Every structure is written in structure tokens, then in C-alpha cells.
Amino acid sequence: MPAKLGPRILPCLFTSDMRRTLEFYVEVLGFTQTGYYPIASDPIRTEVRRDDVALVFYSEGRHTGPEAASLSGLLYLFPENLETLADELRARKVPILWGPELNELGYRELAIRDPNGYVLAFAERA
């Protein structure tokens, strides 16, 4: 019988500017810094969390370097109410790349880009 992979995935994403990344996720998007190494005020690795969504950012480590992979796709998140989130983002002057709009799969979605260039797409079933 194959091994179960568990209930979640935890993206670990490179950032060249941890302070700017933390400001965006904590101050703008409302995440909380829930883990860090070695210290909270100047981490080289940190976890941010909002509700059931967690992301890890790192600025250095043993798996970084020119051969490290980069993210060429989107990170999809599924808020309980897309319109409420859209209003929250607009109020905080976060530039919206697209949406809210209906996609071909029957989801309403909108997307933003974080300071690192990662695209966060938020979707809900139409």
C-alpha cells in the first residue's frame, strides 16, 4: 500500500529581502510570523501563517545557489469569500493582476504579485 502524503503542503520560497517580504505578508496581507531562525527580527528562515495557510521564506541555506529551482507557476489559495478578500486588498492598495473574474474551470479568481515576484491566486467556486 502506498504511503499517504499527509493533509497539506508547505511551500518554502526564496527571498532576497526578508524584511520587505515580512512587511508585505504581515503588514499588508495580515499574516502572522509564527516561526523563525535564528531570531524573529532578522531571520534567515521564517514561517508566516494566516488561518490554515502557511508559507516559509528563506534568504540563505544549504539548498540555495544558482542551481536552486525557481517558481514559474502560481500559488493558489482558497478564501472563504473572494469578494471580501478583494475589498481587503483594494483597501490596502495592493495591485491586483487580474480579477475578480470567472475562469474556464468555473472558479472566480483574482491574483496579486508579492515583492519577490511570486503570484498568489485566490479562487472560489462560482
MODELLER restraints for C-alpha pairs under 7 A, 6 or more apart:
rsr = mdl.restraints
at = mdl.atoms
rsr.add(forms.Gaussian(group=physical.xy_distance, feature=features.Distance(at['CA:10:A'], at['CA:54:A']), mean=6.44, stdev=0.5))
rsr.add(forms.Gaussian(group=physical.xy_distance, feature=features.Distance(at['CA:10:A'], at['CA:55:A']), mean=6.00, stdev=0.5))
rsr.add(forms.Gaussian(group=physical.xy_distance, feature=features.Distance(at['CA:11:A'], at['CA:55:A']), mean=5.49, stdev=0.5))
rsr.add(forms.Gaussian(group=physical.xy_distance, feature=features.Distance(at['CA:11:A'], at['CA:56:A']), mean=6.16, stdev=0.5))
rsr.add(forms.Gaussian(group=physical.xy_distance, feature=features.Distance(at['CA:12:A'], at['CA:55:A']), mean=6.31, stdev=0.5))
rsr.add(forms.Gaussian(group=physical.xy_distance, feature=features.Distance(at['CA:12:A'], at['CA:56:A']), mean=4.54, stdev=0.5))
rsr.add(forms.Gaussian(group=physical.xy_distance, feature=features.Distance(at['CA:12:A'], at['CA:57:A']), mean=5.56, stdev=0.5))
rsr.add(forms.Gaussian(group=physical.xy_distance, feature=features.Distance(at['CA:13:A'], at['CA:56:A']), mean=6.16, stdev=0.5))
rsr.add(forms.Gaussian(group=physical.xy_distance, feature=features.Distance(at['CA:13:A'], at['CA:57:A']), mean=4.82, stdev=0.5))
rsr.add(forms.Gaussian(group=physical.xy_distance, feature=features.Distance(at['CA:13:A'], at['CA:58:A']), mean=6.30, stdev=0.5))
rsr.add(forms.Gaussian(group=physical.xy_distance, feature=features.Distance(at['CA:14:A'], at['CA:57:A']), mean=5.67, stdev=0.5))
rsr.add(forms.Gaussian(group=physical.xy_distance, feature=features.Distance(at['CA:14:A'], at['CA:58:A']), mean=5.09, stdev=0.5))
rsr.add(forms.Gaussian(group=physical.xy_distance, feature=features.Distance(at['CA:14:A'], at['CA:59:A']), mean=5.80, stdev=0.5))
rsr.add(forms.Gaussian(group=physical.xy_distance, feature=features.Distance(at['CA:15:A'], at['CA:57:A']), mean=6.32, stdev=0.5))
rsr.add(forms.Gaussian(group=physical.xy_distance, feature=features.Distance(at['CA:15:A'], at['CA:58:A']), mean=5.95, stdev=0.5))
rsr.add(forms.Gaussian(group=physical.xy_distance, feature=features.Distance(at['CA:15:A'], at['CA:59:A']), mean=5.20, stdev=0.5))
rsr.add(forms.Gaussian(group=physical.xy_distance, feature=features.Distance(at['CA:15:A'], at['CA:116:A']), mean=6.14, stdev=0.5))
rsr.add(forms.Gaussian(group=physical.xy_distance, feature=features.Distance(at['CA:16:A'], at['CA:59:A']), mean=5.71, stdev=0.5))
rsr.add(forms.Gaussian(group=physical.xy_distance, feature=features.Distance(at['CA:18:A'], at['CA:59:A']), mean=6.55, stdev=0.5))
rsr.add(forms.Gaussian(group=physical.xy_distance, feature=features.Distance(at['CA:21:A'], at['CA:115:A']), mean=6.38, stdev=0.5))
rsr.add(forms.Gaussian(group=physical.xy_distance, feature=features.Distance(at['CA:25:A'], at['CA:31:A']), mean=5.45, stdev=0.5))
rsr.add(forms.Gaussian(group=physical.xy_distance, feature=features.Distance(at['CA:26:A'], at['CA:32:A']), mean=5.61, stdev=0.5))
rsr.add(forms.Gaussian(group=physical.xy_distance, feature=features.Distance(at['CA:28:A'], at['CA:92:A']), mean=6.53, stdev=0.5))
rsr.add(forms.Gaussian(group=physical.xy_distance, feature=features.Distance(at['CA:30:A'], at['CA:50:A']), mean=6.90, stdev=0.5))
rsr.add(forms.Gaussian(group=physical.xy_distance, feature=features.Distance(at['CA:31:A'], at['CA:48:A']), mean=5.83, stdev=0.5))
rsr.add(forms.Gaussian(group=physical.xy_distance, feature=features.Distance(at['CA:31:A'], at['CA:49:A']), mean=5.14, stdev=0.5))
rsr.add(forms.Gaussian(group=physical.xy_distance, feature=features.Distance(at['CA:31:A'], at['CA:50:A']), mean=4.62, stdev=0.5))
rsr.add(forms.Gaussian(group=physical.xy_distance, feature=features.Distance(at['CA:32:A'], at['CA:48:A']), mean=5.30, stdev=0.5))
rsr.add(forms.Gaussian(group=physical.xy_distance, feature=features.Distance(at['CA:32:A'], at['CA:49:A']), mean=5.27, stdev=0.5))
rsr.add(forms.Gaussian(group=physical.xy_distance, feature=features.Distance(at['CA:32:A'], at['CA:50:A']), mean=6.33, stdev=0.5))
rsr.add(forms.Gaussian(group=physical.xy_distance, feature=features.Distance(at['CA:33:A'], at['CA:47:A']), mean=5.83, stdev=0.5))
rsr.add(forms.Gaussian(group=physical.xy_distance, feature=features.Distance(at['CA:33:A'], at['CA:48:A']), mean=4.39, stdev=0.5))
rsr.add(forms.Gaussian(group=physical.xy_distance, feature=features.Distance(at['CA:33:A'], at['CA:49:A']), mean=6.48, stdev=0.5))
rsr.add(forms.Gaussian(group=physical.xy_distance, feature=features.Distance(at['CA:34:A'], at['CA:47:A']), mean=5.55, stdev=0.5))
rsr.add(forms.Gaussian(group=physical.xy_distance, feature=features.Distance(at['CA:34:A'], at['CA:48:A']), mean=5.57, stdev=0.5))
rsr.add(forms.Gaussian(group=physical.xy_distance, feature=features.Distance(at['CA:34:A'], at['CA:49:A']), mean=6.47, stdev=0.5))
rsr.add(forms.Gaussian(group=physical.xy_distance, feature=features.Distance(at['CA:35:A'], at['CA:46:A']), mean=5.35, stdev=0.5))
rsr.add(forms.Gaussian(group=physical.xy_distance, feature=features.Distance(at['CA:35:A'], at['CA:47:A']), mean=4.80, stdev=0.5))
rsr.add(forms.Gaussian(group=physical.xy_distance, feature=features.Distance(at['CA:36:A'], at['CA:43:A']), mean=5.78, stdev=0.5))
rsr.add(forms.Gaussian(group=physical.xy_distance, feature=features.Distance(at['CA:36:A'], at['CA:45:A']), mean=5.50, stdev=0.5))
rsr.add(forms.Gaussian(group=physical.xy_distance, feature=features.Distance(at['CA:36:A'], at['CA:46:A']), mean=4.01, stdev=0.5))
rsr.add(forms.Gaussian(group=physical.xy_distance, feature=features.Distance(at['CA:36:A'], at['CA:47:A']), mean=6.19, stdev=0.5))
rsr.add(forms.Gaussian(group=physical.xy_distance, feature=features.Distance(at['CA:37:A'], at['CA:43:A']), mean=5.16, stdev=0.5))
rsr.add(forms.Gaussian(group=physical.xy_distance, feature=features.Distance(at['CA:37:A'], at['CA:44:A']), mean=6.03, stdev=0.5))
rsr.add(forms.Gaussian(group=physical.xy_distance, feature=features.Distance(at['CA:37:A'], at['CA:45:A']), mean=5.22, stdev=0.5))
rsr.add(forms.Gaussian(group=physical.xy_distance, feature=features.Distance(at['CA:37:A'], at['CA:46:A']), mean=6.34, stdev=0.5))
rsr.add(forms.Gaussian(group=physical.xy_distance, feature=features.Distance(at['CA:38:A'], at['CA:44:A']), mean=6.93, stdev=0.5))
rsr.add(forms.Gaussian(group=physical.xy_distance, feature=features.Distance(at['CA:44:A'], at['CA:58:A']), mean=5.39, stdev=0.5))
rsr.add(forms.Gaussian(group=physical.xy_distance, feature=features.Distance(at['CA:44:A'], at['CA:59:A']), mean=5.09, stdev=0.5))
rsr.add(forms.Gaussian(group=physical.xy_distance, feature=features.Distance(at['CA:44:A'], at['CA:60:A']), mean=5.95, stdev=0.5))
rsr.add(forms.Gaussian(group=physical.xy_distance, feature=features.Distance(at['CA:45:A'], at['CA:57:A']), mean=5.65, stdev=0.5))
rsr.add(forms.Gaussian(group=physical.xy_distance, feature=features.Distance(at['CA:45:A'], at['CA:58:A']), mean=4.19, stdev=0.5))
rsr.add(forms.Gaussian(group=physical.xy_distance, feature=features.Distance(at['CA:45:A'], at['CA:59:A']), mean=6.50, stdev=0.5))
rsr.add(forms.Gaussian(group=physical.xy_distance, feature=features.Distance(at['CA:46:A'], at['CA:56:A']), mean=5.56, stdev=0.5))
rsr.add(forms.Gaussian(group=physical.xy_distance, feature=features.Distance(at['CA:46:A'], at['CA:57:A']), mean=5.43, stdev=0.5))
rsr.add(forms.Gaussian(group=physical.xy_distance, feature=features.Distance(at['CA:46:A'], at['CA:58:A']), mean=6.46, stdev=0.5))
rsr.add(forms.Gaussian(group=physical.xy_distance, feature=features.Distance(at['CA:47:A'], at['CA:54:A']), mean=6.74, stdev=0.5))
rsr.add(forms.Gaussian(group=physical.xy_distance, feature=features.Distance(at['CA:47:A'], at['CA:55:A']), mean=5.64, stdev=0.5))
rsr.add(forms.Gaussian(group=physical.xy_distance, feature=features.Distance(at['CA:47:A'], at['CA:56:A']), mean=4.28, stdev=0.5))
rsr.add(forms.Gaussian(group=physical.xy_distance, feature=features.Distance(at['CA:47:A'], at['CA:57:A']), mean=6.40, stdev=0.5))
rsr.add(forms.Gaussian(group=physical.xy_distance, feature=features.Distance(at['CA:48:A'], at['CA:54:A']), mean=5.65, stdev=0.5))
rsr.add(forms.Gaussian(group=physical.xy_distance, feature=features.Distance(at['CA:48:A'], at['CA:55:A']), mean=5.47, stdev=0.5))
rsr.add(forms.Gaussian(group=physical.xy_distance, feature=features.Distance(at['CA:48:A'], at['CA:56:A']), mean=6.36, stdev=0.5))
rsr.add(forms.Gaussian(group=physical.xy_distance, feature=features.Distance(at['CA:49:A'], at['CA:55:A']), mean=6.52, stdev=0.5))
rsr.add(forms.Gaussian(group=physical.xy_distance, feature=features.Distance(at['CA:74:A'], at['CA:119:A']), mean=5.21, stdev=0.5))
rsr.add(forms.Gaussian(group=physical.xy_distance, feature=features.Distance(at['CA:74:A'], at['CA:120:A']), mean=5.98, stdev=0.5))
rsr.add(forms.Gaussian(group=physical.xy_distance, feature=features.Distance(at['CA:74:A'], at['CA:121:A']), mean=6.45, stdev=0.5))
rsr.add(forms.Gaussian(group=physical.xy_distance, feature=features.Distance(at['CA:75:A'], at['CA:119:A']), mean=6.30, stdev=0.5))
rsr.add(forms.Gaussian(group=physical.xy_distance, feature=features.Distance(at['CA:75:A'], at['CA:120:A']), mean=4.95, stdev=0.5))
rsr.add(forms.Gaussian(group=physical.xy_distance, feature=features.Distance(at['CA:75:A'], at['CA:121:A']), mean=5.98, stdev=0.5))
rsr.add(forms.Gaussian(group=physical.xy_distance, feature=features.Distance(at['CA:76:A'], at['CA:120:A']), mean=6.00, stdev=0.5))
rsr.add(forms.Gaussian(group=physical.xy_distance, feature=features.Distance(at['CA:76:A'], at['CA:121:A']), mean=4.75, stdev=0.5))
rsr.add(forms.Gaussian(group=physical.xy_distance, feature=features.Distance(at['CA:76:A'], at['CA:122:A']), mean=5.71, stdev=0.5))
rsr.add(forms.Gaussian(group=physical.xy_distance, feature=features.Distance(at['CA:77:A'], at['CA:121:A']), mean=6.19, stdev=0.5))
rsr.add(forms.Gaussian(group=physical.xy_distance, feature=features.Distance(at['CA:77:A'], at['CA:122:A']), mean=4.82, stdev=0.5))
rsr.add(forms.Gaussian(group=physical.xy_distance, feature=features.Distance(at['CA:77:A'], at['CA:123:A']), mean=6.43, stdev=0.5))
rsr.add(forms.Gaussian(group=physical.xy_distance, feature=features.Distance(at['CA:78:A'], at['CA:122:A']), mean=5.56, stdev=0.5))
rsr.add(forms.Gaussian(group=physical.xy_distance, feature=features.Distance(at['CA:78:A'], at['CA:123:A']), mean=5.13, stdev=0.5))
rsr.add(forms.Gaussian(group=physical.xy_distance, feature=features.Distance(at['CA:78:A'], at['CA:124:A']), mean=5.92, stdev=0.5))
rsr.add(forms.Gaussian(group=physical.xy_distance, feature=features.Distance(at['CA:79:A'], at['CA:122:A']), mean=6.67, stdev=0.5))
rsr.add(forms.Gaussian(group=physical.xy_distance, feature=features.Distance(at['CA:79:A'], at['CA:123:A']), mean=6.87, stdev=0.5))
rsr.add(forms.Gaussian(group=physical.xy_distance, feature=features.Distance(at['CA:79:A'], at['CA:124:A']), mean=6.84, stdev=0.5))
rsr.add(forms.Gaussian(group=physical.xy_distance, feature=features.Distance(at['CA:82:A'], at['CA:123:A']), mean=6.68, stdev=0.5))
rsr.add(forms.Gaussian(group=physical.xy_distance, feature=features.Distance(at['CA:82:A'], at['CA:124:A']), mean=6.37, stdev=0.5))
rsr.add(forms.Gaussian(group=physical.xy_distance, feature=features.Distance(at['CA:95:A'], at['CA:112:A']), mean=6.44, stdev=0.5))
rsr.add(forms.Gaussian(group=physical.xy_distance, feature=features.Distance(at['CA:96:A'], at['CA:111:A']), mean=5.86, stdev=0.5))
rsr.add(forms.Gaussian(group=physical.xy_distance, feature=features.Distance(at['CA:96:A'], at['CA:112:A']), mean=4.91, stdev=0.5))
rsr.add(forms.Gaussian(group=physical.xy_distance, feature=features.Distance(at['CA:97:A'], at['CA:111:A']), mean=5.29, stdev=0.5))
rsr.add(forms.Gaussian(group=physical.xy_distance, feature=features.Distance(at['CA:97:A'], at['CA:112:A']), mean=5.23, stdev=0.5))
rsr.add(forms.Gaussian(group=physical.xy_distance, feature=features.Distance(at['CA:98:A'], at['CA:110:A']), mean=5.28, stdev=0.5))
rsr.add(forms.Gaussian(group=physical.xy_distance, feature=features.Distance(at['CA:98:A'], at['CA:111:A']), mean=5.50, stdev=0.5))
rsr.add(forms.Gaussian(group=physical.xy_distance, feature=features.Distance(at['CA:99:A'], at['CA:109:A']), mean=5.90, stdev=0.5))
rsr.add(forms.Gaussian(group=physical.xy_distance, feature=features.Distance(at['CA:99:A'], at['CA:110:A']), mean=4.12, stdev=0.5))
rsr.add(forms.Gaussian(group=physical.xy_distance, feature=features.Distance(at['CA:99:A'], at['CA:111:A']), mean=6.73, stdev=0.5))
rsr.add(forms.Gaussian(group=physical.xy_distance, feature=features.Distance(at['CA:100:A'], at['CA:108:A']), mean=6.15, stdev=0.5))
rsr.add(forms.Gaussian(group=physical.xy_distance, feature=features.Distance(at['CA:100:A'], at['CA:109:A']), mean=5.13, stdev=0.5))
rsr.add(forms.Gaussian(group=physical.xy_distance, feature=features.Distance(at['CA:100:A'], at['CA:110:A']), mean=4.55, stdev=0.5))
rsr.add(forms.Gaussian(group=physical.xy_distance, feature=features.Distance(at['CA:101:A'], at['CA:108:A']), mean=5.18, stdev=0.5))
rsr.add(forms.Gaussian(group=physical.xy_distance, feature=features.Distance(at['CA:101:A'], at['CA:109:A']), mean=5.53, stdev=0.5))
rsr.add(forms.Gaussian(group=physical.xy_distance, feature=features.Distance(at['CA:101:A'], at['CA:110:A']), mean=6.60, stdev=0.5))
rsr.add(forms.Gaussian(group=physical.xy_distance, feature=features.Distance(at['CA:102:A'], at['CA:108:A']), mean=4.30, stdev=0.5))
rsr.add(forms.Gaussian(group=physical.xy_distance, feature=features.Distance(at['CA:102:A'], at['CA:109:A']), mean=6.41, stdev=0.5))
rsr.add(forms.Gaussian(group=physical.xy_distance, feature=features.Distance(at['CA:106:A'], at['CA:125:A']), mean=6.24, stdev=0.5))
rsr.add(forms.Gaussian(group=physical.xy_distance, feature=features.Distance(at['CA:106:A'], at['CA:126:A']), mean=5.66, stdev=0.5))
rsr.add(forms.Gaussian(group=physical.xy_distance, feature=features.Distance(at['CA:107:A'], at['CA:123:A']), mean=6.10, stdev=0.5))
rsr.add(forms.Gaussian(group=physical.xy_distance, feature=features.Distance(at['CA:107:A'], at['CA:124:A']), mean=5.40, stdev=0.5))
rsr.add(forms.Gaussian(group=physical.xy_distance, feature=features.Distance(at['CA:107:A'], at['CA:125:A']), mean=4.37, stdev=0.5))
rsr.add(forms.Gaussian(group=physical.xy_distance, feature=features.Distance(at['CA:107:A'], at['CA:126:A']), mean=4.93, stdev=0.5))
rsr.add(forms.Gaussian(group=physical.xy_distance, feature=features.Distance(at['CA:108:A'], at['CA:123:A']), mean=5.52, stdev=0.5))
rsr.add(forms.Gaussian(group=physical.xy_distance, feature=features.Distance(at['CA:108:A'], at['CA:124:A']), mean=5.43, stdev=0.5))
rsr.add(forms.Gaussian(group=physical.xy_distance, feature=features.Distance(at['CA:108:A'], at['CA:125:A']), mean=6.21, stdev=0.5))
rsr.add(forms.Gaussian(group=physical.xy_distance, feature=features.Distance(at['CA:108:A'], at['CA:126:A']), mean=5.54, stdev=0.5))
rsr.add(forms.Gaussian(group=physical.xy_distance, feature=features.Distance(at['CA:109:A'], at['CA:121:A']), mean=6.68, stdev=0.5))
rsr.add(forms.Gaussian(group=physical.xy_distance, feature=features.Distance(at['CA:109:A'], at['CA:122:A']), mean=5.37, stdev=0.5))
rsr.add(forms.Gaussian(group=physical.xy_distance, feature=features.Distance(at['CA:109:A'], at['CA:123:A']), mean=4.15, stdev=0.5))
rsr.add(forms.Gaussian(group=physical.xy_distance, feature=features.Distance(at['CA:109:A'], at['CA:124:A']), mean=6.50, stdev=0.5))
rsr.add(forms.Gaussian(group=physical.xy_distance, feature=features.Distance(at['CA:110:A'], at['CA:121:A']), mean=5.69, stdev=0.5))
rsr.add(forms.Gaussian(group=physical.xy_distance, feature=features.Distance(at['CA:110:A'], at['CA:122:A']), mean=5.40, stdev=0.5))
rsr.add(forms.Gaussian(group=physical.xy_distance, feature=features.Distance(at['CA:110:A'], at['CA:123:A']), mean=6.66, stdev=0.5))
rsr.add(forms.Gaussian(group=physical.xy_distance, feature=features.Distance(at['CA:111:A'], at['CA:119:A']), mean=6.65, stdev=0.5))
rsr.add(forms.Gaussian(group=physical.xy_distance, feature=features.Distance(at['CA:111:A'], at['CA:120:A']), mean=5.52, stdev=0.5))
rsr.add(forms.Gaussian(group=physical.xy_distance, feature=features.Distance(at['CA:111:A'], at['CA:121:A']), mean=4.15, stdev=0.5))
rsr.add(forms.Gaussian(group=physical.xy_distance, feature=features.Distance(at['CA:111:A'], at['CA:122:A']), mean=6.05, stdev=0.5))
rsr.add(forms.Gaussian(group=physical.xy_distance, feature=features.Distance(at['CA:112:A'], at['CA:119:A']), mean=5.72, stdev=0.5))
rsr.add(forms.Gaussian(group=physical.xy_distance, feature=features.Distance(at['CA:112:A'], at['CA:120:A']), mean=5.41, stdev=0.5))
rsr.add(forms.Gaussian(group=physical.xy_distance, feature=features.Distance(at['CA:112:A'], at['CA:121:A']), mean=6.54, stdev=0.5))
rsr.add(forms.Gaussian(group=physical.xy_distance, feature=features.Distance(at['CA:113:A'], at['CA:119:A']), mean=4.41, stdev=0.5))
rsr.add(forms.Gaussian(group=physical.xy_distance, feature=features.Distance(at['CA:113:A'], at['CA:120:A']), mean=6.12, stdev=0.5))
